[in-house]
Amino acid sequence: MAASLPIFLSFPVHENNAEIRWRKWISRLENLFIGLNIKDIKRQRALLLHYAGEDVNEVFDTLDNTGEDFAAAKHKLTAYFAPKKNTEYEIYKFRQAKQTSDETIDSFHTRLRQLAVNCEFTETSKEVKSQIIQGCHSTRLRRKALREDTTLEGLISSARALELSEKQATEIEQSDKQSANAVRKGVGKRRNGPRFLQTQTDHNVKKKNTCRNCGGDFPHANKCPAFGKSCNSCKKLNHFASVCRSKRMDGTSTFKRKVNKVDNYKHDDDRDSSSDDGYVFGLRENTVNKVQKGQPKINVKINNSNVDILIDLGSSINVIDESTFENIKCKPKLSHADTKVFAYGSDKKNLKLMGKFHATIETDHKITTAPVYVMKGRYGNLLCYETSVDLSIVPVISSVADKHEILCNKYSDVFNGIGKLKDEKVKIHIDGSIKPVIQPK
């Protein structure tokens, strides 16, 4: 008794792409013959017509000169399902193939291989490699391939490594973004709370221990030195000009200074602002591409796009203008920004923001991630102090509060008690007409 035949799906004649489907179907049938050790050509022909199905048999009956063996039947059916090809059009389709945003390099490679089948290339691997270089969406891969002579296998290997690193970096950046958003929500509740050059802890300590009238240590052992004194700036009583928060007699602000230097950074407390008005940065209006002599300007990569940017140690946020954002190759999706941003020299209104995005910022030596705000118009670009430190562009600068604390700890005995002078004679002048009294405790 003959063994039962294995199950093998018939060929659907009336579906699209019959040629490609027929080549795949006949290839699987030949693999079945090898697996079952069927070598007789007449038996192979019979199984071909049996497995192909009723529709294929009806087509086969209309063909002439079908022969007596498997090869002749296969040739006739292949000619029927594969109409005359236009090689130039097939090459055109191959050249138009581009990698989609959600397509892996392996999927793109396979798709190019399938398109190349009908192009009759003499060196298919060379053509596929060339098309990957032209059609891939990774600029880093393209530049690497143009810079280094590599094989198709080497190119695929590099692309896989880049895809893996991009995926891992995205996961890290998303995690950092969530942490940054959580911190920003807490900071946003405080009025006028920018990130100064020192840490937030040091900033709070300094704020608690500094007198707002004289600028000295608080509390005072006696009365404030500024009490009863006239301010040289606003002419009002009970405070010094160094801590004056009013406007000068000529209408200019006391604290209107350049913020391109660390020691000149000040925060204007008199601005009308909401709880989200937390950032002030050193950007002048109508000064696009006018970098003064001595101001540091470098080139960084923001999301793999080269950007000329000014290092502003007084800025608490990273800013690019609309023109720069439009030139970024892989434009990220902007999210809403509630923060109010003011330009240096503009006391009337805050600058209009298009939104913000979380970016990868890199130099030749280091890479970091940070939020970047996009401004409407053309004002230029700023790199804030915090990001400059992360990229090792500028060193971490110790604050005045840190130095003050170090001195106090080093000479702690000097700052305890009321103090005394050794080996000094002091003559105390006493008015004899005044009756002495005992000071009650």
C-alpha positions as CSV (number, residue, x, y, z in Angstrom):
1,M,0.0,0.0,0.0
2,A,1.5,3.4,-1.0
3,A,2.2,5.9,1.7
4,S,-0.1,8.9,1.9
5,L,1.1,12.2,0.4
6,P,2.1,15.1,2.7
7,I,-0.1,18.2,2.7
8,F,1.1,20.9,0.4
9,L,-1.0,24.1,-0.4
10,S,-2.2,24.6,-3.9
11,F,-1.2,27.7,-6.0
12,P,-3.8,30.5,-6.1
13,V,-3.8,31.6,-9.7
14,H,-6.0,34.7,-9.6
15,E,-4.3,36.7,-6.8
16,N,-1.9,39.6,-7.5
17,N,1.9,39.3,-8.1
18,A,1.5,35.8,-9.6
19,E,5.1,35.7,-10.9
20,I,6.7,36.2,-7.5
21,R,4.3,33.9,-5.8
22,W,4.8,31.2,-8.5
23,R,8.6,31.3,-8.1
24,K,8.3,30.9,-4.4
25,W,5.7,28.1,-4.7
26,I,7.7,26.1,-7.2
27,S,10.9,26.5,-5.1
28,R,9.2,25.1,-2.1
29,L,7.8,22.2,-4.2
30,E,11.4,21.3,-5.3
31,N,12.5,21.4,-1.7
32,L,9.7,18.9,-1.0
33,F,11.0,16.6,-3.7
34,I,14.4,16.6,-2.2
35,G,13.1,16.0,1.3
36,L,11.0,13.0,0.1
37,N,13.9,11.8,-2.2
38,I,11.6,11.9,-5.3
39,K,14.0,11.8,-8.3
40,D,11.8,10.4,-11.0
41,I,11.1,13.2,-13.4
42,K,7.7,11.9,-14.5
43,R,6.6,11.4,-10.9
44,Q,7.8,15.0,-10.2
45,R,5.6,16.2,-13.1
46,A,2.6,14.4,-11.8
47,L,3.0,15.7,-8.2
48,L,3.5,19.2,-9.7
49,L,0.1,19.1,-11.4
50,H,-1.5,17.4,-8.4
51,Y,-0.3,19.9,-5.8
52,A,-0.8,23.0,-8.0
53,G,-4.6,22.6,-7.9
54,E,-7.6,22.7,-10.3
55,D,-7.0,26.3,-11.5
56,V,-3.4,25.6,-12.6
57,N,-4.5,22.3,-14.3
58,E,-7.0,24.3,-16.4
59,V,-4.3,26.7,-17.4
60,F,-1.9,23.8,-18.2
61,D,-4.4,22.2,-20.5
62,T,-4.4,25.3,-22.7
63,L,-0.6,25.3,-23.2
64,D,1.2,23.7,-26.2
65,N,4.3,21.6,-26.2
66,T,4.3,20.8,-22.5
67,G,6.5,17.8,-22.9
68,E,6.6,14.7,-20.7
69,D,8.8,15.6,-17.7
70,F,8.8,18.0,-14.8
71,A,11.3,20.5,-16.3
72,A,9.1,21.1,-19.4
73,A,5.9,21.5,-17.4
74,K,7.7,23.9,-15.0
75,H,9.1,25.9,-17.9
76,K,5.7,26.4,-19.6
77,L,3.9,27.4,-16.4
78,T,6.7,29.8,-15.4
79,A,6.5,31.4,-18.8
80,Y,2.7,31.8,-18.4
81,F,2.9,33.3,-14.9
82,A,5.9,35.5,-15.7
83,P,5.0,38.0,-18.5
84,K,7.7,39.8,-20.4
85,K,9.7,42.0,-18.0
86,N,10.7,45.6,-18.6
87,T,14.2,45.6,-17.1
88,E,14.6,49.4,-17.2
89,Y,11.4,49.8,-15.2
90,E,12.5,47.2,-12.6
91,I,15.8,49.1,-12.2
92,Y,13.9,52.3,-11.8
93,K,11.8,50.7,-9.0
94,F,15.0,49.5,-7.3
95,R,16.6,52.9,-7.5
96,Q,13.5,54.5,-5.9
97,A,13.6,52.3,-2.9
98,K,14.2,54.2,0.4
99,Q,14.3,52.9,3.9
100,T,11.2,53.9,5.9
101,S,11.4,55.4,9.4
102,D,10.1,52.2,11.1
103,E,12.0,49.7,8.8
104,T,15.1,47.9,10.1
105,I,18.3,47.6,8.0
106,D,17.7,43.9,7.7
107,S,14.2,44.4,6.3
108,F,15.4,47.1,3.9
109,H,18.2,44.8,2.7
110,T,15.7,41.9,2.1
111,R,13.4,44.3,0.2
112,L,16.3,45.4,-2.0
113,R,17.3,41.8,-2.7
114,Q,13.8,41.0,-3.9
115,L,13.6,44.1,-6.1
116,A,17.0,43.2,-7.6
117,V,15.8,39.8,-8.8
118,N,14.2,41.3,-11.9
119,C,16.9,43.9,-12.6
120,E,19.5,41.4,-14.1
121,F,22.4,43.1,-12.3
122,T,25.8,41.5,-13.0
123,E,27.0,42.4,-9.4
124,T,23.8,42.3,-7.3
125,S,25.7,42.8,-3.9
126,K,27.5,45.9,-5.2
127,E,24.2,47.4,-6.4
128,V,22.4,46.6,-3.1
129,K,25.2,48.1,-1.1
130,S,25.1,51.3,-3.2
131,Q,21.3,51.6,-2.7
132,I,21.6,51.1,1.0
133,I,24.1,54.0,1.2
134,Q,21.8,56.2,-0.8
135,G,18.5,55.2,0.6
136,C,19.1,54.6,4.4
137,H,17.7,57.2,6.8
138,S,20.8,57.2,9.1
139,T,23.2,60.0,8.2
140,R,25.9,58.5,10.5
141,L,25.8,55.3,8.5
142,R,25.9,57.1,5.2
143,R,28.9,59.2,6.2
144,K,30.7,56.2,7.6
145,A,30.2,54.2,4.4
146,L,31.4,57.1,2.2
147,R,34.4,57.6,4.5
148,E,35.5,54.0,4.7
149,D,35.7,51.3,2.0
150,T,33.6,48.4,3.2
151,T,31.7,45.4,1.9
152,L,28.0,44.8,2.0
153,E,28.3,42.5,5.0
154,G,30.4,45.1,6.8
155,L,27.9,47.8,6.0
156,I,25.0,45.7,7.3
157,S,26.9,45.0,10.5
158,S,27.6,48.7,11.1
159,A,24.0,49.5,10.5
160,R,22.8,46.9,13.0
161,A,25.2,48.3,15.6
162,L,24.0,51.9,15.0
163,E,20.3,50.8,15.3
164,L,21.0,49.1,18.6
165,S,22.9,52.1,20.0
166,E,20.1,54.5,18.9
167,K,17.5,52.2,20.5
168,Q,19.4,52.1,23.8
169,A,20.1,55.8,23.8
170,T,16.4,56.6,23.2
171,E,15.4,54.5,26.2
172,I,18.0,56.3,28.3
173,E,16.8,59.7,27.1
174,Q,13.2,58.9,27.7
175,S,14.0,57.9,31.2
176,D,16.0,61.2,31.7
177,K,13.2,63.2,30.3
178,Q,10.6,61.7,32.7
179,S,12.9,62.4,35.6
180,A,13.5,66.0,34.4
181,N,9.8,66.6,34.0
182,A,9.2,65.4,37.6
183,V,11.8,67.8,38.9
184,R,10.6,70.6,36.8
185,K,7.1,70.3,38.1
186,G,8.4,70.9,41.6
187,V,10.5,73.8,40.6
188,G,7.7,75.5,38.7
189,K,5.7,76.0,41.9
190,R,8.3,78.5,43.2
191,R,8.1,82.1,42.1
192,N,11.2,83.3,40.3
193,G,13.2,80.2,40.9
194,P,15.9,79.9,38.2
195,R,18.8,77.5,38.4
196,F,21.8,79.6,39.4
197,L,25.4,78.6,38.9
198,Q,25.6,77.0,42.4
199,T,23.5,74.1,43.4
200,Q,20.0,74.7,44.7
201,T,21.1,73.8,48.3
202,D,23.8,76.3,48.2
203,H,21.5,78.9,46.7
204,N,19.0,78.4,49.6
205,V,21.7,78.6,52.2
206,K,23.0,81.8,50.7
207,K,19.5,83.3,50.5
208,K,18.7,82.5,54.2
209,N,22.0,83.9,55.5
210,T,22.2,87.1,53.4
211,C,20.7,90.4,54.5
212,R,18.5,91.9,51.7
213,N,19.2,95.5,52.9
214,C,23.0,95.5,53.3
215,G,24.1,92.3,51.6
216,G,26.0,91.1,54.6
217,D,25.5,88.1,56.9
218,F,22.1,87.7,58.5
219,P,21.1,87.8,61.4
220,H,23.2,90.8,62.5
221,A,24.9,90.9,65.9
222,N,23.7,94.5,66.2
223,K,21.5,96.6,64.0
224,C,21.8,96.4,60.2
225,P,24.6,98.7,58.8
226,A,22.2,100.0,56.1
227,F,19.6,101.2,58.6
228,G,19.1,104.9,58.2
229,K,21.5,105.1,55.2
230,S,20.5,106.4,51.8
231,C,20.8,104.2,48.7
232,N,23.2,105.7,46.1
233,S,21.0,104.3,43.3
234,C,17.4,105.0,44.1
235,K,18.0,107.5,47.0
236,K,15.7,105.6,49.3
237,L,16.5,104.8,52.9
238,N,17.6,101.6,54.7
239,H,19.4,99.7,52.0
240,F,22.6,99.9,50.0
241,A,22.9,100.3,46.2
242,S,24.6,96.8,45.9
243,V,21.3,95.2,46.8
244,C,18.9,97.8,45.4
245,R,15.9,96.2,43.6
246,S,14.4,99.5,42.4
247,K,15.0,101.3,39.1
248,R,17.6,104.2,39.0
249,M,16.6,107.8,38.8
250,D,17.4,107.8,35.1
251,G,15.0,104.9,34.5
252,T,17.6,102.2,34.0
253,S,17.5,99.1,36.0
254,T,20.1,98.6,38.7
255,F,20.6,95.0,37.8
256,K,20.7,95.4,34.0
257,R,24.0,93.8,33.3
258,K,25.5,91.4,30.7
259,V,24.9,87.8,31.6
260,N,27.7,86.4,29.4
261,K,30.0,86.4,32.4
262,V,29.5,84.3,35.5
263,D,30.3,87.0,38.1
264,N,27.8,89.4,36.5
265,Y,24.8,87.1,36.5
266,K,21.8,88.6,38.3
267,H,18.1,87.8,38.4
268,D,15.6,90.6,38.1
269,D,13.1,90.1,40.9
270,D,10.9,93.0,39.7
271,R,9.6,91.3,36.5
272,D,6.0,90.5,36.5
273,S,5.8,86.8,36.2
274,S,3.8,83.7,37.0
275,S,4.9,80.6,38.7
276,D,6.4,79.3,35.4
277,D,8.5,82.4,34.9
278,G,11.6,80.7,36.0
279,Y,14.3,81.4,33.4
280,V,16.2,84.5,32.3
281,F,18.9,84.3,29.8
282,G,21.4,86.6,28.1
283,L,19.9,87.0,24.7
284,R,19.7,90.5,23.1
285,E,16.9,91.4,20.7
286,N,17.8,92.2,17.1
287,T,21.4,90.8,17.4
288,V,21.2,87.8,15.2
289,N,24.6,86.6,14.1
290,K,26.3,89.5,15.8
291,V,28.6,87.9,18.3
292,Q,30.8,90.5,20.0
293,K,34.6,90.0,20.3
294,G,35.4,87.7,23.2
295,Q,32.1,86.0,23.4
296,P,32.6,82.2,23.1
297,K,30.8,80.5,20.2
298,I,31.3,76.8,19.4
299,N,29.8,74.2,17.0
300,V,27.9,71.4,18.6
301,K,25.6,68.6,17.2
302,I,21.9,68.8,18.2
303,N,20.2,65.6,17.1
304,N,23.1,65.0,14.6
305,S,22.8,68.4,13.0
306,N,25.6,71.0,13.3
307,V,24.6,74.1,15.2
308,D,26.7,77.2,15.9
309,I,25.8,78.2,19.5
310,L,26.9,80.9,22.0
311,I,28.1,79.7,25.4
312,D,26.1,81.8,27.9
313,L,27.0,81.0,31.5
314,G,24.2,83.2,32.7
315,S,21.5,81.4,30.8
316,S,19.5,78.7,32.7
317,I,18.0,77.1,29.5
318,N,19.2,76.0,26.1
319,V,17.7,78.0,23.3
320,I,17.7,77.8,19.5
321,D,15.7,80.0,17.2
322,E,13.2,79.1,14.5
323,S,15.7,79.2,11.7
324,T,18.1,76.8,13.4
325,F,15.2,74.4,14.2
326,E,14.1,74.3,10.6
327,N,17.6,73.3,9.5
328,I,17.7,70.2,11.8
329,K,17.5,67.2,9.6
330,C,15.5,64.9,11.9
331,K,13.0,67.3,13.3
332,P,11.7,66.2,16.7
333,K,8.1,66.8,17.7
334,L,7.7,69.9,19.8
335,S,5.9,69.8,23.1
336,H,4.2,72.7,24.8
337,A,6.4,75.0,26.9
338,D,4.8,77.0,29.7
339,T,8.0,78.8,30.7
340,K,8.3,82.5,30.0
341,V,11.5,83.6,28.5
342,F,12.8,87.2,28.4
343,A,15.6,88.6,26.2
344,Y,18.3,90.8,27.7
345,G,17.4,94.4,27.1
346,S,13.6,93.7,26.9
347,D,11.6,94.7,29.9
348,K,8.2,94.8,28.2
349,K,7.4,91.3,27.0
350,N,8.6,87.8,27.0
351,L,9.8,86.1,23.8
352,K,7.4,83.8,22.0
353,L,8.3,80.1,22.2
354,M,7.3,77.6,19.6
355,G,7.8,74.8,22.1
356,K,10.5,72.5,23.4
357,F,12.1,69.1,22.8
358,H,14.5,66.8,24.5
359,A,17.7,66.7,22.4
360,T,21.0,64.8,22.2
361,I,23.8,67.5,22.3
362,E,27.3,66.4,21.5
363,T,30.8,67.8,20.9
364,D,33.9,66.0,19.6
365,H,34.6,64.6,23.1
366,K,31.4,64.3,25.0
367,I,27.6,63.8,24.6
368,T,24.6,64.6,26.9
369,T,20.9,65.0,26.7
370,A,19.0,68.2,27.7
371,P,15.8,70.1,27.0
372,V,16.0,72.7,24.2
373,Y,13.6,75.6,23.8
374,V,12.7,76.8,20.3
375,M,12.0,80.6,19.8
376,K,9.9,82.2,17.2
377,G,12.0,84.5,15.0
378,R,15.8,84.8,14.6
379,Y,17.6,85.7,17.8
380,G,20.5,83.2,17.8
381,N,21.3,80.2,19.9
382,L,22.4,79.8,23.5
383,L,24.0,77.0,25.4
384,C,23.3,77.2,29.2
385,Y,25.8,76.8,32.0
386,E,24.5,73.4,33.1
387,T,24.8,71.8,29.7
388,S,28.2,73.5,29.1
389,V,29.4,71.7,32.3
390,D,28.0,68.4,31.2
391,L,29.8,68.7,27.9
392,S,33.1,69.7,29.8
393,I,33.1,73.0,27.8
394,V,33.5,75.0,31.0
395,P,34.7,73.8,34.5
396,V,32.4,73.7,37.5
397,I,32.7,77.0,39.2
398,S,32.6,77.2,43.0
399,S,30.2,79.7,44.3
400,V,30.9,82.5,46.8
401,A,28.8,80.7,49.4
402,D,31.0,77.6,49.1
403,K,34.2,79.7,49.8
404,H,32.5,81.5,52.7
405,E,31.5,78.2,54.3
406,I,35.1,76.8,53.8
407,L,36.6,79.8,55.5
408,C,34.1,79.6,58.4
409,N,34.9,75.9,58.9
410,K,38.7,76.4,58.7
411,Y,38.8,79.3,61.2
412,S,35.8,78.2,63.3
413,D,37.3,79.6,66.6
414,V,37.3,83.1,65.2
415,F,33.6,83.0,64.5
416,N,32.5,81.7,67.9
417,G,31.7,84.0,70.9
418,I,32.0,87.7,71.0
419,G,35.7,87.7,70.3
420,K,38.7,89.4,72.1
421,L,42.0,91.1,71.4
422,K,45.0,89.8,73.2
423,D,47.8,91.9,74.6
424,E,46.0,95.2,73.8
425,K,45.2,98.0,76.3
426,V,42.0,99.7,75.7
427,K,40.9,102.9,77.6
428,I,37.2,103.2,78.1
429,H,35.9,106.7,78.5
430,I,33.2,107.0,81.1
431,D,31.0,110.0,81.7
432,G,31.2,110.4,85.5
433,S,27.9,112.3,85.6
434,I,26.0,109.3,84.6
435,K,24.7,107.1,87.5
436,P,25.6,103.5,86.9
437,V,22.9,100.8,86.8
438,I,22.8,97.0,86.8
439,Q,21.6,95.6,83.4
440,P,18.9,93.1,84.2
441,K,19.3,89.6,82.7
